[in-house]
Amino acid sequence: MSAWGRSRRVIARVVAAGAAVFWGFLFFGLIDLLTPFVGGEEFADHFLMETGWGLTYLVLVAVPLLVLVMRPGAVMALLELVAVGVSIAIGAGLAGSPPHVLPGVGVVLTAAVVAVLVGTRVSGVPGRPTPLAAIVAVVAVPPAAAYAWEMARSTENPEETWGLDHYPLQAAFAIAVVLVALLTAYAVRRPGRGCWLPACTSACSAIWFGALSLVWPERLGSLGTAWGAAAVVWGIALLAAVAVDERRSATSSGPSPAPTRPASSEQRPDRSSRTRA
Protein backbone atom coordinates (compact mmCIF):
# COMPACT_ATOMS: atom_id res chain seq x y z
CA MET A 1 0.00 0.00 0.00
CA SER A 2 1.30 3.45 -0.93
CA ALA A 3 1.93 6.20 1.60
CA TRP A 4 -1.13 8.07 0.32
CA GLY A 5 -3.24 4.93 0.70
CA ARG A 6 -2.09 4.51 4.30
CA SER A 7 -2.81 8.17 4.97
CA ARG A 8 -6.33 7.82 3.62
CA ARG A 9 -6.99 4.87 5.92
CA VAL A 10 -5.75 6.90 8.89
CA ILE A 11 -8.07 9.74 7.91
CA ALA A 12 -10.93 7.25 7.56
CA ARG A 13 -10.28 5.97 11.08
CA VAL A 14 -10.28 9.53 12.43
CA VAL A 15 -13.54 10.32 10.64
CA ALA A 16 -15.16 7.14 11.97
CA ALA A 17 -13.94 7.82 15.51
CA GLY A 18 -15.13 11.43 15.43
CA ALA A 19 -18.51 10.36 14.06
CA ALA A 20 -18.84 7.67 16.74
CA VAL A 21 -18.26 10.28 19.44
CA PHE A 22 -20.73 12.66 17.81
CA TRP A 23 -23.60 10.22 17.21
CA GLY A 24 -22.94 8.08 20.28
CA PHE A 25 -22.35 10.83 22.83
CA LEU A 26 -22.85 14.40 21.61
CA PHE A 27 -26.09 13.42 19.87
CA PHE A 28 -27.20 11.90 23.20
CA GLY A 29 -26.98 8.24 22.19
CA LEU A 30 -25.37 7.05 25.41
CA ILE A 31 -27.11 9.59 27.61
CA ASP A 32 -30.59 8.72 26.36
CA LEU A 33 -29.90 5.00 26.59
CA LEU A 34 -29.03 5.41 30.28
CA THR A 35 -31.93 7.75 31.08
CA PRO A 36 -34.18 4.99 32.50
CA PHE A 37 -31.43 4.18 35.01
CA VAL A 38 -30.12 7.63 35.93
CA GLY A 39 -32.94 9.98 34.90
CA GLY A 40 -35.26 11.55 37.40
CA GLU A 41 -39.04 11.41 37.61
CA GLU A 42 -39.33 14.21 35.07
CA PHE A 43 -38.21 11.72 32.41
CA ALA A 44 -40.28 8.78 33.68
CA ASP A 45 -43.01 9.05 31.03
CA HIS A 46 -40.38 9.05 28.28
CA PHE A 47 -38.09 6.23 29.44
CA LEU A 48 -38.93 4.10 26.39
CA MET A 49 -38.74 7.04 24.00
CA GLU A 50 -35.31 7.94 25.34
CA THR A 51 -34.27 4.30 25.02
CA GLY A 52 -35.27 4.18 21.35
CA TRP A 53 -33.13 7.24 20.62
CA GLY A 54 -30.22 5.80 22.57
CA LEU A 55 -30.35 2.38 20.90
CA THR A 56 -30.52 3.98 17.45
CA TYR A 57 -27.59 6.32 17.77
CA LEU A 58 -25.39 4.36 20.16
CA VAL A 59 -25.95 0.72 19.21
CA LEU A 60 -27.07 0.86 15.59
CA VAL A 61 -24.86 3.80 14.54
CA ALA A 62 -21.91 4.26 16.91
CA VAL A 63 -21.06 0.56 17.19
CA PRO A 64 -20.60 0.10 13.40
CA LEU A 65 -18.51 3.27 13.42
CA LEU A 66 -16.24 1.80 16.09
CA VAL A 67 -15.86 -1.28 13.90
CA LEU A 68 -14.79 1.06 11.08
CA VAL A 69 -12.19 2.59 13.37
CA MET A 70 -10.61 -0.85 13.70
CA ARG A 71 -11.32 -2.00 10.12
CA PRO A 72 -12.06 1.00 7.87
CA GLY A 73 -13.03 -1.23 4.95
CA ALA A 74 -15.64 -3.31 6.82
CA VAL A 75 -18.44 -3.55 4.26
CA MET A 76 -21.13 -4.75 6.65
CA ALA A 77 -20.51 -1.83 9.01
CA LEU A 78 -20.91 0.59 6.09
CA LEU A 79 -24.08 -1.15 4.91
CA GLU A 80 -25.56 -1.05 8.40
CA LEU A 81 -24.99 2.70 8.59
CA VAL A 82 -26.73 3.12 5.23
CA ALA A 83 -29.66 0.98 6.41
CA VAL A 84 -30.07 3.03 9.60
CA GLY A 85 -29.77 6.32 7.73
CA VAL A 86 -32.47 5.23 5.29
CA SER A 87 -34.66 4.13 8.21
CA ILE A 88 -34.34 7.56 9.83
CA ALA A 89 -35.39 9.18 6.57
CA ILE A 90 -38.39 6.81 6.30
CA GLY A 91 -39.45 7.66 9.85
CA ALA A 92 -39.24 11.35 8.98
CA GLY A 93 -41.36 10.72 5.89
CA LEU A 94 -44.02 8.83 7.82
CA ALA A 95 -44.20 11.64 10.37
CA GLY A 96 -44.13 14.35 7.69
CA SER A 97 -41.18 16.03 9.43
CA PRO A 98 -38.43 17.22 7.02
CA PRO A 99 -35.99 18.23 9.82
CA HIS A 100 -35.80 14.59 10.92
CA VAL A 101 -34.33 13.68 7.53
CA LEU A 102 -31.12 15.55 8.37
CA PRO A 103 -29.72 13.02 10.89
CA GLY A 104 -30.45 10.23 8.40
CA VAL A 105 -28.56 12.08 5.69
CA GLY A 106 -25.73 12.67 8.14
CA VAL A 107 -25.41 8.98 8.96
CA VAL A 108 -25.39 7.99 5.28
CA LEU A 109 -22.83 10.70 4.47
CA THR A 110 -20.61 9.44 7.28
CA ALA A 111 -20.60 5.98 5.71
CA ALA A 112 -19.99 7.46 2.26
CA VAL A 113 -16.99 9.51 3.39
CA VAL A 114 -15.35 6.51 5.06
CA ALA A 115 -16.05 4.32 2.02
CA VAL A 116 -14.53 6.86 -0.39
CA LEU A 117 -11.45 7.35 1.77
CA VAL A 118 -10.65 3.64 1.86
CA GLY A 119 -11.87 2.94 -1.67
CA THR A 120 -14.52 0.46 -0.54
CA ARG A 121 -17.50 -0.18 -2.77
CA VAL A 122 -20.58 -0.72 -0.66
CA SER A 123 -21.86 -3.62 -2.74
CA GLY A 124 -21.38 -7.31 -3.17
CA VAL A 125 -24.13 -8.55 -0.82
CA PRO A 126 -25.19 -11.99 -2.06
CA GLY A 127 -28.49 -12.06 -3.92
CA ARG A 128 -29.95 -14.87 -1.80
CA PRO A 129 -30.44 -14.63 1.99
CA THR A 130 -29.95 -17.54 4.33
CA PRO A 131 -33.31 -19.17 5.18
CA LEU A 132 -33.63 -19.11 8.97
CA ALA A 133 -32.34 -15.56 9.50
CA ALA A 134 -34.51 -14.33 6.63
CA ILE A 135 -37.63 -15.94 8.13
CA VAL A 136 -36.96 -14.44 11.56
CA ALA A 137 -36.37 -11.00 10.03
CA VAL A 138 -39.46 -11.12 7.79
CA VAL A 139 -41.69 -12.20 10.68
CA ALA A 140 -40.92 -8.88 12.37
CA VAL A 141 -41.90 -6.73 9.38
CA PRO A 142 -45.69 -6.43 10.04
CA PRO A 143 -45.49 -5.60 13.79
CA ALA A 144 -42.54 -3.25 13.22
CA ALA A 145 -44.42 -1.46 10.43
CA ALA A 146 -47.53 -1.11 12.62
CA TYR A 147 -45.46 0.24 15.53
CA ALA A 148 -43.55 2.63 13.26
CA TRP A 149 -46.80 4.01 11.83
CA GLU A 150 -48.29 4.47 15.30
CA MET A 151 -45.20 6.27 16.58
CA ALA A 152 -44.85 8.46 13.49
CA ARG A 153 -48.43 9.71 13.85
CA SER A 154 -48.39 10.17 17.65
CA THR A 155 -48.32 13.61 19.25
CA GLU A 156 -49.05 12.90 22.92
CA ASN A 157 -46.64 14.54 25.38
CA PRO A 158 -43.71 14.94 22.93
CA GLU A 159 -40.07 14.94 24.04
CA GLU A 160 -37.28 16.66 22.12
CA THR A 161 -33.54 16.17 21.75
CA TRP A 162 -31.54 18.66 19.69
CA GLY A 163 -34.89 20.23 18.82
CA LEU A 164 -36.14 16.98 17.25
CA ASP A 165 -39.27 15.24 18.50
CA HIS A 166 -38.65 11.64 19.52
CA TYR A 167 -41.73 10.15 17.85
CA PRO A 168 -40.39 10.12 14.26
CA LEU A 169 -37.11 8.65 15.48
CA GLN A 170 -39.00 6.02 17.47
CA ALA A 171 -40.66 4.99 14.22
CA ALA A 172 -37.26 4.93 12.52
CA PHE A 173 -35.86 2.75 15.31
CA ALA A 174 -38.40 -0.01 14.65
CA ILE A 175 -37.70 0.14 10.91
CA ALA A 176 -33.93 0.13 11.46
CA VAL A 177 -33.96 -2.96 13.67
CA VAL A 178 -35.80 -4.95 10.99
CA LEU A 179 -33.74 -3.59 8.08
CA VAL A 180 -30.49 -4.43 9.86
CA ALA A 181 -31.86 -7.91 10.63
CA LEU A 182 -32.65 -8.39 6.93
CA LEU A 183 -29.13 -7.23 6.13
CA THR A 184 -27.89 -9.93 8.49
CA ALA A 185 -29.69 -12.63 6.49
CA TYR A 186 -27.82 -11.54 3.36
CA ALA A 187 -24.51 -11.11 5.18
CA VAL A 188 -24.18 -14.69 6.43
CA ARG A 189 -22.94 -15.91 3.04
CA ARG A 190 -20.23 -13.27 2.83
CA PRO A 191 -16.67 -14.38 3.60
CA GLY A 192 -15.58 -13.85 7.18
CA ARG A 193 -17.85 -13.28 10.16
CA GLY A 194 -19.14 -9.80 9.32
CA CYS A 195 -22.73 -10.98 9.73
CA TRP A 196 -22.38 -10.87 13.50
CA LEU A 197 -22.18 -7.07 13.60
CA PRO A 198 -25.70 -6.46 12.23
CA ALA A 199 -26.97 -9.59 13.97
CA CYS A 200 -25.83 -8.47 17.40
CA THR A 201 -26.80 -4.81 17.06
CA SER A 202 -30.32 -5.55 15.81
CA ALA A 203 -30.94 -8.47 18.17
CA CYS A 204 -29.56 -6.70 21.24
CA SER A 205 -31.62 -3.59 20.41
CA ALA A 206 -34.78 -5.68 20.26
CA ILE A 207 -33.94 -7.55 23.46
CA TRP A 208 -33.07 -4.37 25.36
CA PHE A 209 -36.16 -2.49 24.24
CA GLY A 210 -38.41 -5.50 24.79
CA ALA A 211 -37.10 -6.02 28.30
CA LEU A 212 -37.72 -2.39 29.27
CA SER A 213 -41.20 -2.63 27.75
CA LEU A 214 -41.86 -5.51 30.14
CA VAL A 215 -40.70 -3.38 33.05
CA TRP A 216 -42.68 -0.28 32.00
CA PRO A 217 -45.56 -1.50 29.82
CA GLU A 218 -47.59 1.67 30.41
CA ARG A 219 -44.96 4.25 29.37
CA LEU A 220 -45.04 6.18 26.11
CA GLY A 221 -43.59 4.18 23.24
CA SER A 222 -43.64 0.90 25.15
CA LEU A 223 -44.40 -2.31 23.30
CA GLY A 224 -46.46 -3.52 26.22
CA THR A 225 -46.10 -6.80 28.06
CA ALA A 226 -46.96 -9.25 25.27
CA TRP A 227 -45.08 -7.52 22.47
CA GLY A 228 -42.19 -6.74 24.80
CA ALA A 229 -41.80 -10.45 25.49
CA ALA A 230 -42.12 -11.13 21.76
CA ALA A 231 -39.30 -8.67 21.03
CA VAL A 232 -37.01 -10.43 23.52
CA VAL A 233 -37.80 -13.84 22.00
CA TRP A 234 -37.33 -12.45 18.48
CA GLY A 235 -33.87 -11.07 19.30
CA ILE A 236 -32.74 -14.40 20.75
CA ALA A 237 -34.23 -16.26 17.77
CA LEU A 238 -32.32 -14.02 15.34
CA LEU A 239 -28.99 -14.80 16.98
CA ALA A 240 -29.78 -18.53 17.01
CA ALA A 241 -30.86 -18.44 13.36
CA VAL A 242 -27.67 -16.69 12.28
CA ALA A 243 -25.57 -19.24 14.16
CA VAL A 244 -27.35 -22.13 12.43
CA ASP A 245 -27.28 -20.49 8.99
CA GLU A 246 -23.61 -19.65 9.35
CA ARG A 247 -22.74 -23.24 10.21
CA ARG A 248 -24.80 -24.57 7.30
CA SER A 249 -23.25 -22.06 4.93
CA ALA A 250 -19.73 -23.00 6.03
CA THR A 251 -20.51 -26.70 5.58
CA SER A 252 -22.02 -26.28 2.12
CA SER A 253 -19.14 -24.12 0.91
CA GLY A 254 -16.41 -26.44 2.22
CA PRO A 255 -13.46 -27.38 0.05
CA SER A 256 -14.35 -29.67 -2.83
CA PRO A 257 -12.02 -32.24 -4.28
CA ALA A 258 -9.91 -30.98 -7.14
CA PRO A 259 -11.24 -32.18 -10.49
CA THR A 260 -9.09 -34.66 -12.35
CA ARG A 261 -7.89 -33.40 -15.66
CA PRO A 262 -7.03 -35.60 -18.61
CA ALA A 263 -3.37 -35.92 -19.33
CA SER A 264 -2.04 -33.33 -21.70
CA SER A 265 -0.77 -34.24 -25.10
CA GLU A 266 2.77 -33.92 -23.81
CA GLN A 267 2.07 -36.51 -21.10
CA ARG A 268 0.21 -39.01 -23.30
CA PRO A 269 2.35 -41.75 -24.80
CA ASP A 270 2.76 -41.32 -28.51
CA ARG A 271 1.81 -44.73 -29.83
CA SER A 272 2.69 -43.81 -33.37
CA SER A 273 6.31 -43.36 -32.38
CA ARG A 274 6.61 -46.81 -30.86
CA THR A 275 8.45 -49.44 -32.84
CA ARG A 276 7.81 -53.09 -32.72
CA ALA A 277 10.52 -55.12 -31.12
C-alpha positions in Angstrom: 0.0 0.0 0.0 1.3 3.4 -0.9 1.9 6.2 1.6 -1.1 8.1 0.3 -3.2 4.9 0.7 -2.1 4.5 4.3 -2.8 8.2 5.0 -6.3 7.8 3.6 -7.0 4.9 5.9 -5.7 6.9 8.9 -8.1 9.7 7.9 -10.9 7.2 7.6 -10.3 6.0 11.1 -10.3 9.5 12.4 -13.5 10.3 10.6 -15.2 7.1 12.0 -13.9 7.8 15.5 -15.1 11.4 15.4 -18.5 10.4 14.1 -18.8 7.7 16.7 -18.3 10.3 19.4 -20.7 12.7 17.8 -23.6 10.2 17.2 -22.9 8.1 20.3 -22.4 10.8 22.8 -22.9 14.4 21.6 -26.1 13.4 19.9 -27.2 11.9 23.2 -27.0 8.2 22.2 -25.4 7.0 25.4 -27.1 9.6 27.6 -30.6 8.7 26.4 -29.9 5.0 26.6 -29.0 5.4 30.3 -31.9 7.8 31.1 -34.2 5.0 32.5 -31.4 4.2 35.0 -30.1 7.6 35.9 -32.9 10.0 34.9 -35.3 11.5 37.4 -39.0 11.4 37.6 -39.3 14.2 35.1 -38.2 11.7 32.4 -40.3 8.8 33.7 -43.0 9.0 31.0 -40.4 9.1 28.3 -38.1 6.2 29.4 -38.9 4.1 26.4 -38.7 7.0 24.0 -35.3 7.9 25.3 -34.3 4.3 25.0 -35.3 4.2 21.4 -33.1 7.2 20.6 -30.2 5.8 22.6 -30.4 2.4 20.9 -30.5 4.0 17.5 -27.6 6.3 17.8 -25.4 4.4 20.2 -26.0 0.7 19.2 -27.1 0.9 15.6 -24.9 3.8 14.5 -21.9 4.3 16.9 -21.1 0.6 17.2 -20.6 0.1 13.4 -18.5 3.3 13.4 -16.2 1.8 16.1 -15.9 -1.3 13.9 -14.8 1.1 11.1 -12.2 2.6 13.4 -10.6 -0.9 13.7 -11.3 -2.0 10.1 -12.1 1.0 7.9 -13.0 -1.2 4.9 -15.6 -3.3 6.8 -18.4 -3.5 4.3 -21.1 -4.8 6.6 -20.5 -1.8 9.0 -20.9 0.6 6.1 -24.1 -1.1 4.9 -25.6 -1.1 8.4 -25.0 2.7 8.6 -26.7 3.1 5.2 -29.7 1.0 6.4 -30.1 3.0 9.6 -29.8 6.3 7.7 -32.5 5.2 5.3 -34.7 4.1 8.2 -34.3 7.6 9.8 -35.4 9.2 6.6 -38.4 6.8 6.3 -39.4 7.7 9.9 -39.2 11.3 9.0 -41.4 10.7 5.9 -44.0 8.8 7.8 -44.2 11.6 10.4 -44.1 14.4 7.7 -41.2 16.0 9.4 -38.4 17.2 7.0 -36.0 18.2 9.8 -35.8 14.6 10.9 -34.3 13.7 7.5 -31.1 15.6 8.4 -29.7 13.0 10.9 -30.5 10.2 8.4 -28.6 12.1 5.7 -25.7 12.7 8.1 -25.4 9.0 9.0 -25.4 8.0 5.3 -22.8 10.7 4.5 -20.6 9.4 7.3 -20.6 6.0 5.7 -20.0 7.5 2.3 -17.0 9.5 3.4 -15.4 6.5 5.1 -16.1 4.3 2.0 -14.5 6.9 -0.4 -11.5 7.3 1.8 -10.7 3.6 1.9 -11.9 2.9 -1.7 -14.5 0.5 -0.5 -17.5 -0.2 -2.8 -20.6 -0.7 -0.7 -21.9 -3.6 -2.7 -21.4 -7.3 -3.2 -24.1 -8.6 -0.8 -25.2 -12.0 -2.1 -28.5 -12.1 -3.9 -29.9 -14.9 -1.8 -30.4 -14.6 2.0 -30.0 -17.5 4.3 -33.3 -19.2 5.2 -33.6 -19.1 9.0 -32.3 -15.6 9.5 -34.5 -14.3 6.6 -37.6 -15.9 8.1 -37.0 -14.4 11.6 -36.4 -11.0 10.0 -39.5 -11.1 7.8 -41.7 -12.2 10.7 -40.9 -8.9 12.4 -41.9 -6.7 9.4 -45.7 -6.4 10.0 -45.5 -5.6 13.8 -42.5 -3.2 13.2 -44.4 -1.5 10.4 -47.5 -1.1 12.6 -45.5 0.2 15.5 -43.6 2.6 13.3 -46.8 4.0 11.8 -48.3 4.5 15.3 -45.2 6.3 16.6 -44.8 8.5 13.5 -48.4 9.7 13.8 -48.4 10.2 17.6 -48.3 13.6 19.3 -49.0 12.9 22.9 -46.6 14.5 25.4 -43.7 14.9 22.9 -40.1 14.9 24.0 -37.3 16.7 22.1 -33.5 16.2 21.7 -31.5 18.7 19.7 -34.9 20.2 18.8 -36.1 17.0 17.2 -39.3 15.2 18.5 -38.6 11.6 19.5 -41.7 10.2 17.8 -40.4 10.1 14.3 -37.1 8.6 15.5 -39.0 6.0 17.5 -40.7 5.0 14.2 -37.3 4.9 12.5 -35.9 2.8 15.3 -38.4 0.0 14.6 -37.7 0.1 10.9 -33.9 0.1 11.5 -34.0 -3.0 13.7 -35.8 -4.9 11.0 -33.7 -3.6 8.1 -30.5 -4.4 9.9 -31.9 -7.9 10.6 -32.6 -8.4 6.9 -29.1 -7.2 6.1 -27.9 -9.9 8.5 -29.7 -12.6 6.5 -27.8 -11.5 3.4 -24.5 -11.1 5.2 -24.2 -14.7 6.4 -22.9 -15.9 3.0 -20.2 -13.3 2.8 -16.7 -14.4 3.6 -15.6 -13.8 7.2 -17.8 -13.3 10.2 -19.1 -9.8 9.3 -22.7 -11.0 9.7 -22.4 -10.9 13.5 -22.2 -7.1 13.6 -25.7 -6.5 12.2 -27.0 -9.6 14.0 -25.8 -8.5 17.4 -26.8 -4.8 17.1 -30.3 -5.6 15.8 -30.9 -8.5 18.2 -29.6 -6.7 21.2 -31.6 -3.6 20.4 -34.8 -5.7 20.3 -33.9 -7.6 23.5 -33.1 -4.4 25.4 -36.2 -2.5 24.2 -38.4 -5.5 24.8 -37.1 -6.0 28.3 -37.7 -2.4 29.3 -41.2 -2.6 27.8 -41.9 -5.5 30.1 -40.7 -3.4 33.0 -42.7 -0.3 32.0 -45.6 -1.5 29.8 -47.6 1.7 30.4 -45.0 4.3 29.4 -45.0 6.2 26.1 -43.6 4.2 23.2 -43.6 0.9 25.1 -44.4 -2.3 23.3 -46.5 -3.5 26.2 -46.1 -6.8 28.1 -47.0 -9.3 25.3 -45.1 -7.5 22.5 -42.2 -6.7 24.8 -41.8 -10.4 25.5 -42.1 -11.1 21.8 -39.3 -8.7 21.0 -37.0 -10.4 23.5 -37.8 -13.8 22.0 -37.3 -12.4 18.5 -33.9 -11.1 19.3 -32.7 -14.4 20.7 -34.2 -16.3 17.8 -32.3 -14.0 15.3 -29.0 -14.8 17.0 -29.8 -18.5 17.0 -30.9 -18.4 13.4 -27.7 -16.7 12.3 -25.6 -19.2 14.2 -27.3 -22.1 12.4 -27.3 -20.5 9.0 -23.6 -19.6 9.3 -22.7 -23.2 10.2 -24.8 -24.6 7.3 -23.3 -22.1 4.9 -19.7 -23.0 6.0 -20.5 -26.7 5.6 -22.0 -26.3 2.1 -19.1 -24.1 0.9 -16.4 -26.4 2.2 -13.5 -27.4 0.0 -14.4 -29.7 -2.8 -12.0 -32.2 -4.3 -9.9 -31.0 -7.1 -11.2 -32.2 -10.5 -9.1 -34.7 -12.3 -7.9 -33.4 -15.7 -7.0 -35.6 -18.6 -3.4 -35.9 -19.3 -2.0 -33.3 -21.7 -0.8 -34.2 -25.1 2.8 -33.9 -23.8 2.1 -36.5 -21.1 0.2 -39.0 -23.3 2.3 -41.7 -24.8 2.8 -41.3 -28.5 1.8 -44.7 -29.8 2.7 -43.8 -33.4 6.3 -43.4 -32.4 6.6 -46.8 -30.9 8.5 -49.4 -32.8 7.8 -53.1 -32.7 10.5 -55.1 -31.1 
